[in-house]
Amino acid sequence: MTLTEIHTEIERASERRTELYGLLSQGHDPQTAAELKELNERLEALWNEHRALRARLRFGDPEAIVKRARLEERLERAA
């Protein structure tokens, strides 16, 4: 997924969440509450994916960074 796709999905989910909060303000409905809970979990996952993708784009592949750090650590110990 690209950043643009993630942003689009976050916008749609946020709009739906606003609708659900409006429905719940009129009275409690277990089905609406369950949908809201699932939607909040989905939004959290989308934001996590967004942060991870931004970090990968900015800093590179995490595995390569760890390999480089371990190599530098070995060189420091050898010196």
C-alpha positions in Angstrom: 0.0 0.0 0.0 1.3 3.5 -0.8 1.0 6.5 1.5 -1.7 8.0 -0.7 -3.8 4.8 -0.4 -3.3 4.6 3.3 -4.4 8.3 3.7 -7.5 7.6 1.5 -8.5 4.6 3.6 -7.9 6.6 6.9 -10.1 9.4 5.6 -12.9 6.9 4.7 -12.6 5.1 8.0 -12.6 8.4 10.0 -15.7 9.6 8.2 -17.5 6.3 9.0 -16.3 6.6 12.6 -17.9 10.1 12.8 -21.2 8.6 11.5 -21.0 5.8 14.1 -20.4 8.2 16.9 -23.4 10.2 15.7 -25.6 7.0 15.7 -24.4 6.1 19.2 -25.2 9.5 20.5 -28.8 8.8 19.7 -28.8 5.6 21.8 -26.7 2.6 22.4 -26.7 -0.1 19.8 -24.5 -3.2 20.4 -24.0 -3.8 16.7 -23.0 -0.1 16.1 -20.7 -0.3 19.1 -19.0 -3.4 17.8 -18.5 -1.9 14.3 -17.0 1.2 16.0 -14.6 -1.0 18.0 -13.5 -2.8 14.8 -13.1 0.5 12.9 -10.9 1.9 15.7 -8.7 -1.1 15.6 -8.5 -0.8 11.8 -7.6 2.9 12.1 -4.9 2.0 14.6 -3.4 -0.6 12.2 -3.5 1.9 9.3 -1.7 4.6 11.3 0.9 2.0 12.4 1.4 1.0 8.7 1.6 4.6 7.8 4.4 5.3 10.3 6.3 2.1 9.3 6.1 3.0 5.6 7.3 6.6 6.3 10.2 5.3 8.4 11.1 2.8 5.7 11.0 5.5 3.0 13.1 7.9 5.1 15.7 5.5 6.6 15.6 2.4 4.4 15.0 -1.2 5.1 15.2 -2.0 8.8 17.0 -5.3 8.2 19.8 -3.4 6.4 20.1 -0.9 9.2 20.4 -3.6 11.8 23.1 -5.4 9.7 25.0 -2.2 9.3 24.8 -1.5 13.0 26.1 -4.9 13.9 28.9 -4.6 11.5 29.9 -1.2 12.9 29.7 -2.7 16.4 32.1 -5.6 15.4 34.5 -3.1 13.9 34.5 -1.0 17.0 35.3 -4.1 19.2 38.0 -5.2 16.8 39.7 -1.8 17.0 
